[in-house]
Amino acid sequence: MASATKQITRDEVEKHNKDGDLWIIVDSKVYDISRFKNLHPGGASVLLDAEVAGKDATEAFYGLHRHEVLERPQYKRLQIGVIAGEESKIYGRIPGENSNVPYAEPTWLAEGYHSAYFTEARLVFEVSASAVILTAREADGKRPSQSVIDKMAELNIHAMRMGPGKHLQGRILMNGLVKPQEFDYFHELIITQEFARSSLRGYGDGLLGGKVIGLPPVLNFGSEELKARVVPEVLAGKKFICLAISEAHAGSDVMGLQTTAVKSEDGKEWIINGSKKWITNGTFADYFTVGCKTEDGFTVILVERGPGVETKQIKTSYSTTAGTAYITFDDVRVPVGNTLGEEGGGIFVMLRSVKASQHLRLKLISQK
């Protein structure tokens, strides 16, 4: 294999312009695409065109492709050298640095822009948050590494993603950059934006996105005993939780759910049967905030992974890193004490836990 640093002249590249011997230049880098041409999605004729074969195809390439394509191993290996006396001018995003592409960043990060809300202190907070959001697991589709989740826990990012509140009391946030009583929705927005800026939606959701919507009902409606047992280990990244509402036939229509929960003869347990679909983080969750159809209507119950609970990963349009799952509950027995809110009052639980919707809105806005 030729060295990717070999110095090659443009005159030399021009000699390789036919089928079976085909070189091109992209951003002063020389690629041998003789074998690749037949694998090209647009067909070999595009690469054999007189304006491309043996020529500088930089403009043509970037007119149809993102820079990240050249960073992929299967294409990076096609590089055989560089143009003598020239340097590449195009590079991908550098982690931790802001993009200069117009509208690629939130306005308040743009040079010369001043905001009364995004102060210098919040800018420092943004830089620190940016340095923590890693992307090591997006390419292989595996769940985020526990070491990353633990690092986020050390800085209390898991807790901060839940927004301002009593759950932050006594915690050291981002190594003391902000006090719990000073933490506000702008800080939360900054964290949400940093997840979006990675441009890796599946990875961002894999970093306990399910907790962001699954834990608020527990925080708002769980008993003191239940919160004392569940919340600390979830915010520490030791246990994982997800929101299990959507079903194959009902979608997110809570009044059309078919998963049922009936009480045992002694009235001490719920017996749950049914299935859920498209549940973020469901494949590795330890707790499931489940919407069920009960005798009194719609009830929300916290289910712990155990006998009768089965999760199966399903493929979606984004990365499997998010752990999107199909979940089945087969005679799952849950203590009545795990009921979140009143029996039949599940709709109020979800509406009162509007913070979940707040998180979703912030995320959708950040990804625009």
C-alpha positions as CSV (number, residue, x, y, z in Angstrom):
1,M,0.0,0.0,0.0
2,A,1.4,3.4,-1.0
3,S,2.1,5.9,1.7
4,A,-0.6,8.6,2.2
5,T,2.2,11.2,2.6
6,K,4.0,10.4,-0.6
7,Q,4.7,13.6,-2.7
8,I,3.0,13.5,-6.1
9,T,2.9,16.1,-8.8
10,R,-0.3,17.2,-10.6
11,D,1.4,16.2,-13.9
12,E,1.8,12.7,-12.6
13,V,-1.9,12.5,-11.5
14,E,-3.0,13.5,-15.0
15,K,-1.4,10.4,-16.5
16,H,-3.8,8.2,-14.5
17,N,-7.0,9.0,-16.2
18,K,-8.5,5.8,-17.7
19,D,-10.4,2.7,-16.7
20,G,-8.1,0.4,-14.6
21,D,-5.7,3.3,-13.8
22,L,-7.7,6.1,-12.2
23,W,-6.5,8.8,-9.8
24,I,-8.2,12.0,-8.6
25,I,-7.3,14.9,-6.4
26,V,-9.5,16.1,-3.6
27,D,-8.2,19.0,-1.4
28,S,-4.6,18.4,-2.4
29,K,-4.8,14.7,-1.5
30,V,-4.4,12.0,-4.2
31,Y,-6.8,9.0,-4.3
32,D,-6.4,5.9,-6.4
33,I,-10.0,4.9,-7.2
34,S,-9.2,2.3,-9.9
35,R,-10.9,-0.5,-8.0
36,F,-13.5,1.7,-6.2
37,K,-15.0,3.2,-9.4
38,N,-17.4,0.2,-9.9
39,L,-18.6,0.5,-6.3
40,H,-19.4,4.2,-6.6
41,P,-23.1,4.7,-5.9
42,G,-23.3,7.1,-8.9
43,G,-21.7,4.6,-11.3
44,A,-18.3,4.4,-12.8
45,S,-19.1,6.9,-15.6
46,V,-19.1,9.8,-13.2
47,L,-15.5,9.1,-12.2
48,L,-14.4,8.4,-15.7
49,D,-15.7,11.8,-16.9
50,A,-13.0,13.9,-18.5
51,E,-13.4,16.7,-15.9
52,V,-12.8,14.2,-13.1
53,A,-10.4,11.4,-14.2
54,G,-6.8,12.5,-13.4
55,K,-8.0,15.9,-12.4
56,D,-8.7,18.0,-9.3
57,A,-12.2,16.9,-8.3
58,T,-12.4,18.9,-5.1
59,E,-15.3,21.1,-6.2
60,A,-17.2,18.2,-7.7
61,F,-16.7,16.1,-4.7
62,Y,-17.8,18.6,-2.1
63,G,-20.7,19.6,-4.2
64,L,-22.2,16.2,-3.5
65,H,-20.5,14.8,-0.4
66,R,-19.8,15.8,3.2
67,H,-16.2,15.9,4.4
68,E,-16.9,13.1,6.9
69,V,-17.1,10.7,3.9
70,L,-13.3,10.9,3.4
71,E,-12.7,10.2,7.1
72,R,-14.3,6.8,6.9
73,P,-11.7,4.0,6.9
74,Q,-13.0,2.3,3.7
75,Y,-12.4,5.6,1.8
76,K,-9.4,6.9,3.7
77,R,-7.4,3.9,2.6
78,L,-7.8,5.0,-1.0
79,Q,-5.5,7.9,-0.4
80,I,-2.0,7.2,-1.9
81,G,-0.3,10.6,-1.4
82,V,-0.5,14.4,-1.4
83,I,0.2,17.0,-4.1
84,A,3.8,18.2,-3.7
85,G,4.1,21.7,-2.3
86,E,0.5,22.0,-1.4
87,E,-1.5,21.6,1.9
88,S,-5.1,20.6,2.5
89,K,-7.4,23.5,3.4
90,I,-10.5,21.6,4.3
91,Y,-10.9,19.8,7.6
92,G,-13.7,18.4,9.7
93,R,-15.0,19.7,12.9
94,I,-12.4,19.9,15.7
95,P,-14.0,18.8,19.0
96,G,-14.4,21.7,21.4
97,E,-14.1,24.4,18.7
98,N,-16.9,26.5,17.3
99,S,-17.7,26.3,13.6
100,N,-17.4,29.4,11.4
101,V,-20.0,28.1,9.0
102,P,-22.9,30.6,9.0
103,Y,-25.8,29.4,11.3
104,A,-23.9,26.2,12.2
105,E,-23.8,27.3,15.8
106,P,-26.3,28.9,18.2
107,T,-26.4,32.7,17.6
108,W,-25.0,33.5,21.0
109,L,-21.8,31.6,20.2
110,A,-21.2,33.7,17.0
111,E,-18.3,36.1,17.0
112,G,-19.4,39.7,17.7
113,Y,-22.8,38.7,19.1
114,H,-23.8,39.8,22.6
115,S,-26.6,38.4,24.7
116,A,-27.8,39.6,28.1
117,Y,-28.8,36.1,28.9
118,F,-25.7,34.1,27.8
119,T,-23.2,35.7,30.0
120,E,-19.4,35.2,30.2
121,A,-20.0,32.7,33.0
122,R,-22.3,30.7,30.9
123,L,-19.8,30.7,28.0
124,V,-17.3,29.1,30.4
125,F,-19.9,26.6,31.3
126,E,-20.5,25.9,27.6
127,V,-16.8,25.2,27.0
128,S,-16.7,22.8,29.9
129,A,-19.8,21.0,28.8
130,S,-18.5,20.7,25.2
131,A,-15.3,19.0,26.4
132,V,-17.3,16.2,28.1
133,I,-19.7,15.2,25.3
134,L,-17.7,12.4,23.6
135,T,-18.6,10.4,20.5
136,A,-16.6,7.2,20.7
137,R,-19.5,4.8,20.2
138,E,-21.6,6.2,17.4
139,A,-19.8,4.5,14.5
140,D,-20.0,0.9,15.9
141,G,-23.6,1.2,17.1
142,K,-22.8,0.0,20.6
143,R,-24.2,1.7,23.7
144,P,-22.0,4.6,25.2
145,S,-19.1,3.5,27.3
146,Q,-19.8,3.3,31.1
147,S,-16.6,5.4,31.5
148,V,-18.2,8.3,29.7
149,I,-21.4,8.0,31.7
150,D,-19.3,7.9,34.9
151,K,-17.4,11.0,33.9
152,M,-20.7,12.8,33.3
153,A,-21.9,11.7,36.7
154,E,-18.7,13.1,38.3
155,L,-19.7,16.5,37.0
156,N,-23.4,15.9,37.8
157,I,-24.4,16.4,34.2
158,H,-27.1,13.7,34.6
159,A,-28.6,15.7,37.4
160,M,-28.3,19.0,35.5
161,R,-30.1,17.5,32.4
162,M,-33.2,17.3,34.6
163,G,-33.2,21.1,34.9
164,P,-33.3,23.3,38.0
165,G,-34.8,21.8,41.1
166,K,-34.4,20.2,44.6
167,H,-32.5,17.3,43.1
168,L,-29.5,19.6,42.6
169,Q,-29.2,20.6,46.2
170,G,-25.9,19.6,47.8
171,R,-24.3,18.7,44.5
172,I,-21.1,20.2,43.0
173,L,-22.0,21.1,39.4
174,M,-19.4,21.1,36.7
175,N,-16.5,21.2,39.3
176,G,-18.1,24.2,41.0
177,L,-18.6,26.4,37.9
178,V,-22.2,27.0,38.9
179,K,-24.0,26.7,42.3
180,P,-27.1,24.6,42.5
181,Q,-29.3,27.6,43.4
182,E,-27.9,29.5,40.4
183,F,-28.5,26.8,37.9
184,D,-31.3,27.8,35.5
185,Y,-32.9,26.8,32.2
186,F,-30.2,28.6,30.2
187,H,-27.6,26.2,31.7
188,E,-29.9,23.3,30.9
189,L,-30.3,24.6,27.3
190,I,-26.5,24.9,27.0
191,I,-26.1,21.2,27.9
192,T,-28.9,20.2,25.5
193,Q,-27.2,22.2,22.7
194,E,-23.9,20.5,23.3
195,F,-25.5,17.1,22.7
196,A,-27.0,18.4,19.5
197,R,-23.8,20.0,18.3
198,S,-22.2,16.6,18.2
199,S,-24.5,15.9,15.2
200,L,-24.8,12.3,16.6
201,R,-28.5,12.0,17.6
202,G,-28.3,8.3,18.4
203,Y,-25.2,8.8,20.6
204,G,-26.8,11.7,22.4
205,D,-29.9,9.7,23.2
206,G,-27.7,6.8,24.2
207,L,-26.2,9.0,26.9
208,L,-29.3,8.4,29.1
209,G,-31.8,10.3,27.0
210,G,-34.4,7.9,28.3
211,K,-33.8,9.3,31.8
212,V,-34.6,12.8,30.7
213,I,-38.2,11.8,30.0
214,G,-38.5,8.7,32.2
215,L,-37.3,10.1,35.5
216,P,-39.6,13.3,35.9
217,P,-42.7,11.2,36.8
218,V,-40.7,9.5,39.5
219,L,-39.4,12.8,40.8
220,N,-42.8,14.4,40.7
221,F,-45.1,11.6,41.8
222,G,-43.0,8.8,43.4
223,S,-43.3,8.0,47.1
224,E,-40.4,9.3,49.2
225,E,-39.2,5.7,49.7
226,L,-39.3,5.1,45.9
227,K,-37.4,8.3,45.2
228,A,-34.8,7.6,47.8
229,R,-34.1,4.2,46.3
230,V,-34.3,5.0,42.6
231,V,-33.3,8.7,42.0
232,P,-29.7,8.7,43.5
233,E,-28.5,5.6,41.5
234,V,-30.1,6.9,38.3
235,L,-28.5,10.4,38.6
236,A,-25.2,8.6,39.5
237,G,-25.3,6.7,36.2
238,K,-25.3,3.4,38.0
239,K,-28.9,2.4,37.0
240,F,-30.8,3.5,33.8
241,I,-34.5,4.4,33.3
242,C,-36.7,4.9,30.3
243,L,-40.2,6.1,29.5
244,A,-42.3,3.2,28.1
245,I,-45.6,4.7,26.7
246,S,-45.6,4.1,22.9
247,E,-47.2,1.0,21.5
248,A,-47.2,-0.5,18.0
249,H,-51.0,0.0,17.5
250,A,-51.6,3.1,19.7
251,G,-48.4,5.1,19.2
252,S,-48.3,7.7,22.0
253,D,-52.1,7.9,22.3
254,V,-52.3,7.2,26.0
255,M,-56.0,6.5,25.9
256,G,-55.5,3.8,23.3
257,L,-52.9,1.8,25.1
258,Q,-53.4,-1.9,25.3
259,T,-50.9,-2.8,28.0
260,T,-52.9,-3.7,31.1
261,A,-52.3,-3.7,34.8
262,V,-54.6,-5.5,37.2
263,K,-54.2,-5.9,40.9
264,S,-53.5,-9.3,42.5
265,E,-56.1,-10.9,44.8
266,D,-54.5,-9.4,47.9
267,G,-54.3,-6.0,46.3
268,K,-50.6,-5.6,47.0
269,E,-49.2,-6.0,43.5
270,W,-49.9,-5.0,39.9
271,I,-49.8,-7.7,37.3
272,I,-48.8,-6.2,34.0
273,N,-49.2,-7.6,30.5
274,G,-48.5,-6.1,27.1
275,S,-45.8,-4.6,24.9
276,K,-44.2,-1.3,24.2
277,K,-42.3,-0.2,21.0
278,W,-39.8,2.5,20.0
279,I,-38.6,2.9,23.6
280,T,-35.3,4.9,23.9
281,N,-32.7,3.3,26.1
282,G,-35.1,0.3,26.6
283,T,-32.5,-2.3,25.7
284,F,-30.3,-1.5,28.7
285,A,-32.8,0.2,31.1
286,D,-33.1,-1.1,34.7
287,Y,-36.3,0.8,35.3
288,F,-39.3,1.4,33.0
289,T,-41.9,4.2,33.6
290,V,-44.8,2.4,32.1
291,G,-48.2,3.6,31.0
292,C,-50.9,1.0,31.6
293,K,-54.6,0.6,31.1
294,T,-56.2,-0.1,34.5
295,E,-59.7,-0.4,35.8
296,D,-59.8,3.3,36.6
297,G,-58.3,4.4,33.3
298,F,-54.7,5.3,32.5
299,T,-52.1,4.7,35.3
300,V,-48.3,5.2,35.3
301,I,-46.3,2.5,37.1
302,L,-42.6,2.2,37.7
303,V,-41.4,-1.3,36.7
304,E,-38.0,-2.7,37.6
305,R,-36.3,-5.1,35.2
306,G,-36.9,-8.7,36.4
307,P,-38.9,-11.8,35.6
308,G,-41.4,-11.3,32.8
309,V,-39.7,-8.2,31.4
310,E,-38.0,-8.8,28.0
311,T,-36.3,-6.2,25.8
312,K,-35.3,-6.6,22.2
313,Q,-33.4,-4.0,20.2
314,I,-35.0,-2.7,17.1
315,K,-33.4,-0.8,14.2
316,T,-34.5,2.7,13.6
317,S,-33.4,5.5,11.1
318,Y,-30.7,6.6,13.5
319,S,-27.9,4.8,15.4
320,T,-28.5,1.7,17.5
321,T,-26.4,3.4,20.1
322,A,-29.7,4.8,21.5
323,G,-30.8,1.3,22.5
324,T,-34.3,1.7,21.1
325,A,-36.3,-1.3,22.2
326,Y,-39.4,-3.4,21.8
327,I,-40.5,-4.4,25.3
328,T,-42.8,-7.2,26.4
329,F,-44.4,-7.6,29.9
330,D,-45.6,-11.1,30.7
331,D,-47.3,-11.3,34.0
332,V,-44.9,-8.9,35.6
333,R,-45.6,-8.4,39.2
334,V,-44.9,-4.9,40.6
335,P,-45.6,-3.5,44.2
336,V,-48.6,-1.2,44.3
337,G,-46.2,1.2,46.0
338,N,-44.6,1.7,42.6
339,T,-47.7,3.6,41.3
340,L,-46.8,7.1,40.2
341,G,-49.6,9.4,41.2
342,E,-53.2,8.3,41.7
343,E,-54.7,5.2,40.1
344,G,-56.4,6.3,36.9
345,G,-54.6,9.7,37.0
346,G,-51.8,8.8,34.6
347,I,-52.7,11.6,32.2
348,F,-52.2,14.1,35.0
349,V,-48.9,12.5,35.9
350,M,-47.6,13.0,32.3
351,L,-49.0,16.5,32.1
352,R,-47.6,17.5,35.5
353,S,-44.3,16.1,34.5
354,V,-44.2,18.7,31.7
355,K,-40.5,19.0,32.3
356,A,-40.2,15.9,30.0
357,S,-41.9,17.9,27.3
358,Q,-39.6,20.9,28.1
359,H,-36.5,18.7,27.5
360,L,-37.9,17.4,24.2
361,R,-38.7,21.0,23.1
362,L,-35.2,22.1,23.9
363,K,-33.7,19.1,22.1
364,L,-35.8,19.7,19.0
365,I,-34.9,23.4,18.9
366,S,-31.2,22.6,19.4
367,Q,-31.2,20.1,16.5
368,K,-32.8,22.5,14.0
